[in-house]
């Protein structure tokens, strides 16, 4: 299987659809941890469809599946690193999980 970084836009979109459908199927069957892994893979595929330049250092974002507001300190590939306002620990999230906080 190809790495996500090597996939075309169309391949990534198909992979996202497959992962999302499989995650929902696992969730309905009660396999929550397996569904969570598939969901994380979905967000990674979504990240490779995005331009990291769209993510602003210093800006605040909501992170899908997380509480609080995330402030981006720096980017490394398709990962944004920074801190949630609910935690002091620095964390990294795929940029596909980020949604800009509207002011």
Phi, psi and omega in degrees: 000141179290152170287151180300327180293344181259354184280151174283170178303315181296318179296319178296319179296318177296318180296320178298315179299315180297313181297317181296315180296317180294321179297316180294322178298314179296319180298314179298328180278357178090007179267072188296315182295322177293321177297320179297320179297315179297322178295320178297320177296322176302312181293329176293315178300317179300322181298323180287347175273350184262157174266116180304337179294343177288341181268124184263129173295133181092346181278162181251141184223153166271146179246123180306126177086001181238150174273152174090180182249135183256128176254123182283127176261323177196165178246146174220100185066235180261018177248137173256133180245140180173206184229143169279147180290353179262002186208144179272345183284135177288137182223158176243140178228144173298140185297340177293345178270353186268141174225123184300136177285126179279136182266000000 
